Amino acid sequence: MAKTPFLPLIGITMGDPAGVGPEVIARALADPDVYRGCRPFVLGDAEVMREALPPGMAVRTIEDPAEAGGLAGRVDLLPLSHLPPSSRVPGRPTVEGGRAMVGYILEAVELARKGRIDAMVTAPINKALMNAAGFHYEGHTPLIAERTGARDYVMMLAGERLRVTLVTIHCALKEVPGLLDASAIRRTISVTHQALRRDFGIERPRIAVAALNPHAGEEGLFGDEEARVIGPAVQAARAEGMEVAGPLPADTLFFHAAAGRYDVVVCMYHDQGLIPLKLLHFADGVNVTLGLPIVRTSVDHGTAYDIAGKGLADPSSLMAALRMAASMVRHRAAAGEAAAIDRDP
């Protein structure tokens, strides 16, 4: 008798209850294709989820992730909050909703850390609301890294045609040159290289490193960061056997990366990577945290309060995040780094 395919058990955090998270989850879990690759369930609020469902779908509350049945059209949900009607209004965020939003994340991290789920996928949150609720982090990534004990972690944004990782993330552009050093760049290259092998199954990753300045500094005419910090980091990575090119002028680099010459581009700052990524993958980009002991992917969009509850939100990014999380789990399992446990519904 043929063995039943391994379907990773994936917890989806609902995100800000007032944002588009519940809606994109509902629309994604209405698609039978999602269940061919994983067994998803939601960590959130049952009433919020019910109010986001289209006709014909239902919420089934569960007490344990193992109860998730993986049936299209039915949302299995682990209830972690019971928000009052005033905190369930689409487009109107509240501090109470913000506390619940963080609670979903913390529970998913614990479940993943203990091996009770195979991966977590996060719906969008409001970073200011997170801080207003008493959790002083810049977003999901540093919170999850702290809770899992990860020290060297990297943000990746990925689509079918392009992947980018970031040396610096959320900071003012004027601060970037002072934050760059050879050690930070070298660490980003290394974490990226290891993750492409472990999580994406690329045996010998081809990594391109973007320059900071126009024309890669034009031999020092437009800046010296290429010669002073980026170049030495690239050379150090090469000395360790990694296939790394750079620093390369960013104005031409992304064309070649999107055409398939490189598996990833290591970028010096946030918008250097996200502008080309979102040009190609505005709807279906995925945010991945590399270097964690658990698998975590996320949608690559915000809470979109202006369209929340209006039936306009696109579930493509969430669906791509679920597919990528399931693929990462399988690659880790194939490498013997995570147990592909058959969990019968």
C-alpha positions in Angstrom: 0.0 0.0 0.0 1.3 3.4 -0.9 2.5 5.6 1.9 0.4 8.7 2.6 2.4 11.8 1.6 3.8 13.8 4.5 1.7 17.0 4.9 3.5 19.4 7.2 1.4 20.8 10.0 1.5 24.5 9.7 0.2 27.1 12.2 -1.0 30.4 10.7 -1.1 33.3 13.1 -4.1 35.6 12.4 -2.2 38.8 12.6 -3.9 42.1 13.6 -7.6 41.2 13.9 -8.5 44.6 12.4 -6.4 44.1 9.3 -6.7 41.9 6.2 -5.1 38.9 7.9 -8.4 37.1 8.7 -9.7 37.8 5.2 -6.6 36.5 3.3 -6.6 33.4 5.5 -10.2 32.7 4.8 -9.7 33.1 1.0 -6.5 31.0 1.0 -8.0 28.2 3.0 -11.0 28.0 0.7 -8.6 26.8 -2.1 -8.3 22.9 -2.1 -4.8 23.2 -3.6 -3.5 24.5 -0.3 -4.4 21.2 1.4 -2.4 19.1 -1.1 0.8 20.5 0.3 0.2 21.0 4.0 -2.2 20.7 7.0 -3.0 24.3 8.1 -4.7 25.6 11.1 -5.2 29.1 12.5 -4.1 30.6 15.8 -6.5 33.4 16.5 -10.0 34.5 17.5 -12.9 32.3 16.4 -15.4 35.2 16.1 -13.1 37.3 14.1 -12.4 34.4 11.8 -16.1 33.6 11.4 -16.9 37.2 10.5 -14.2 37.0 7.7 -15.5 33.8 6.1 -17.3 33.7 2.9 -20.6 31.8 2.6 -20.2 28.1 2.7 -17.1 28.1 5.0 -17.1 27.3 8.7 -14.8 27.5 11.7 -14.0 24.4 13.8 -12.3 25.2 17.1 -9.6 22.7 18.2 -7.8 22.2 21.5 -4.6 20.8 20.1 -2.8 21.3 16.7 -2.8 17.6 16.1 -6.6 17.8 15.7 -6.3 19.8 12.5 -8.0 17.8 9.8 -6.8 19.5 6.6 -10.2 19.8 4.9 -10.8 22.6 2.4 -13.6 25.0 3.2 -13.3 24.4 7.0 -11.0 26.5 9.1 -9.5 24.6 12.0 -8.7 27.2 14.7 -6.9 27.2 18.0 -8.8 29.9 20.0 -6.4 32.2 21.9 -8.5 35.3 22.3 -12.2 36.3 22.7 -12.2 39.9 21.6 -15.3 42.1 22.2 -17.1 43.5 19.2 -15.3 46.8 19.6 -12.0 45.1 18.9 -13.2 43.1 15.9 -14.1 46.0 13.5 -12.1 45.7 10.3 -9.9 48.8 9.7 -10.1 50.0 13.3 -7.1 48.6 15.2 -7.2 48.6 19.0 -4.5 48.0 21.7 -6.6 45.0 22.9 -6.4 43.5 19.4 -2.7 44.3 19.4 -2.1 42.2 22.6 -4.0 39.3 21.0 -2.0 39.7 17.8 1.3 39.2 19.7 -0.2 36.3 21.7 -0.9 34.4 18.5 2.8 34.7 17.5 4.1 33.7 20.9 2.0 30.6 21.0 3.0 29.6 17.5 6.7 30.0 18.3 6.3 27.8 21.4 4.5 25.1 19.4 7.1 25.1 16.7 10.0 25.2 19.2 8.5 22.1 21.0 8.0 20.2 17.7 4.2 20.2 18.0 3.9 21.9 14.6 6.3 21.8 11.6 6.2 25.5 10.7 4.5 28.8 11.4 3.2 31.3 8.8 2.4 34.8 9.9 -0.3 37.1 8.7 0.4 40.9 8.8 0.8 42.9 12.0 1.0 46.6 12.9 4.5 47.3 14.4 3.3 50.4 16.2 0.4 48.6 17.7 2.8 45.8 18.9 4.7 48.4 20.8 1.6 50.1 22.1 0.5 46.7 23.5 3.8 46.6 25.5 6.0 44.5 23.2 8.9 46.6 22.2 10.2 45.0 19.0 10.6 46.2 15.4 8.3 43.4 14.2 8.0 39.7 14.0 11.6 38.9 13.2 13.4 40.1 16.3 10.6 38.8 18.6 10.8 35.3 17.1 14.6 35.3 17.1 14.7 36.2 20.8 12.1 33.5 21.7 14.0 30.8 19.7 17.5 31.9 20.9 18.6 32.7 17.3 21.6 35.1 17.2 22.5 35.1 13.5 19.3 35.6 11.5 18.6 37.2 8.2 15.5 38.5 6.5 14.8 37.1 3.0 12.1 38.3 0.6 11.5 35.7 -2.1 9.5 34.9 -5.2 9.8 32.5 -8.1 12.1 34.9 -10.1 14.1 36.7 -7.4 15.3 36.2 -3.8 16.9 39.0 -1.8 18.4 39.1 1.7 19.2 42.3 3.7 22.3 43.3 5.7 20.4 46.3 7.3 16.6 46.3 7.6 14.5 49.0 9.3 16.7 52.1 9.7 17.0 55.5 8.2 18.8 55.5 4.9 21.3 58.0 6.2 22.3 55.5 8.9 23.1 52.6 6.5 26.8 53.5 5.7 27.7 53.6 9.4 26.0 50.3 10.1 27.8 48.4 7.4 30.9 46.5 8.3 32.7 43.5 6.8 31.6 41.3 9.7 27.9 42.0 9.3 28.0 41.5 5.6 30.0 38.3 5.9 27.5 37.0 8.5 24.6 37.8 6.1 26.3 36.0 3.3 27.0 33.0 5.5 23.5 32.7 6.9 22.1 33.1 3.4 24.4 30.4 2.0 23.5 27.9 4.7 19.8 28.5 4.4 19.7 28.1 0.6 21.4 24.7 1.1 19.3 23.6 4.1 15.9 25.1 3.4 15.8 25.4 -0.4 17.8 22.4 -1.4 20.4 24.3 -3.5 23.6 22.4 -3.2 25.9 25.2 -4.3 24.2 28.6 -4.1 25.2 31.3 -6.4 25.2 34.5 -4.4 25.5 38.0 -5.7 26.4 40.9 -3.4 25.1 44.4 -4.3 27.3 47.5 -4.0 26.1 50.4 -1.9 27.1 53.2 -4.2 26.3 54.0 -7.8 28.6 52.1 -10.2 30.0 50.2 -7.2 31.7 53.4 -6.1 33.5 54.0 -9.4 36.9 53.1 -7.9 36.3 55.3 -4.9 34.9 58.4 -6.8 31.4 57.9 -5.3 32.3 56.2 -2.0 34.7 53.8 -0.5 32.3 51.2 1.2 32.9 48.8 -1.7 36.7 48.6 -1.2 36.6 49.1 2.5 33.9 46.8 3.8 31.9 45.0 1.1 34.8 43.7 -0.9 36.6 42.2 2.1 33.4 40.4 3.2 33.0 38.9 -0.3 36.6 37.8 -0.4 36.3 36.2 3.1 33.2 34.3 1.9 35.0 33.1 -1.2 38.0 31.9 0.9 35.6 29.6 2.8 34.4 28.0 -0.5 31.2 30.0 -1.2 30.3 31.0 -4.7 30.0 34.7 -4.2 30.1 37.6 -6.8 30.5 41.3 -6.0 30.2 44.0 -5.0 28.2 44.5 -8.2 26.4 47.7 -9.3 22.8 47.4 -8.2 21.4 49.1 -11.3 22.3 46.1 -13.5 22.5 43.3 -10.9 18.8 42.7 -10.4 18.3 42.2 -14.1 20.8 39.4 -14.2 19.5 37.9 -10.9 15.9 37.8 -12.2 17.1 36.2 -15.4 18.5 33.3 -13.4 22.2 34.0 -13.1 22.1 34.1 -9.3 20.1 32.3 -6.6 20.0 35.3 -4.3 21.1 38.9 -4.0 22.6 40.1 -0.7 21.5 43.8 -0.4 22.9 46.5 1.8 19.6 48.2 2.8 15.9 47.6 2.9 14.6 49.4 -0.3 17.6 48.3 -2.3 16.2 44.8 -2.2 12.5 45.4 -1.8 12.0 47.7 -4.7 13.0 45.1 -7.3 11.4 42.2 -5.4 8.0 43.9 -5.2 8.2 45.1 -8.8 8.3 41.4 -9.8 6.4 39.8 -6.8 4.1 42.4 -5.5 1.2 40.0 -4.9 3.1 36.7 -4.3 6.3 37.7 -2.5 7.2 35.8 0.7 9.0 37.0 3.8 11.3 34.3 5.3 13.4 34.5 8.4 16.6 32.6 7.8 18.8 31.2 10.5 16.1 30.2 12.9 15.8 26.7 14.5 12.1 26.7 13.3 10.6 27.3 9.9 8.8 30.7 9.7 7.5 32.4 6.6 5.2 35.4 6.3 3.1 37.4 3.8 5.0 40.2 2.2 2.4 42.9 2.8 0.9 45.0 5.6 -2.4 45.1 7.5 -4.1 47.2 4.7 -6.7 48.7 7.0 -8.1 50.7 4.1 -9.5 47.6 2.4 -9.9 45.3 5.5 -13.4 43.7 5.5 -14.2 44.8 2.0 -13.5 41.5 0.1 -10.6 43.0 -1.8 -7.5 41.5 -0.2 -5.4 39.2 -2.3 -4.5 35.8 -0.7 -1.6 35.1 -3.1 1.2 36.0 -0.7 -0.2 33.9 2.1 -0.7 30.9 -0.3 2.9 31.3 -1.5 4.1 31.5 2.2 2.3 28.3 3.0 3.9 26.5 -0.1 7.3 27.8 0.8 7.0 26.8 4.5 6.0 23.3 3.5 8.9 23.1 1.0 11.4 24.2 3.7 10.1 21.6 6.1 10.5 18.9 3.5 14.1 20.0 2.7 15.1 20.1 6.3 13.5 16.6 6.8 15.4 15.3 3.8 18.6 16.6 5.3 17.8 14.9 8.6 17.5 18.2 10.5 13.8 17.9 11.2 11.7 14.8 11.7 9.0 14.4 9.1 6.5 12.8 11.6 3.3 11.3 10.2 0.6 13.0 12.2 -2.7 11.4 11.4 -5.6 13.9 11.5 
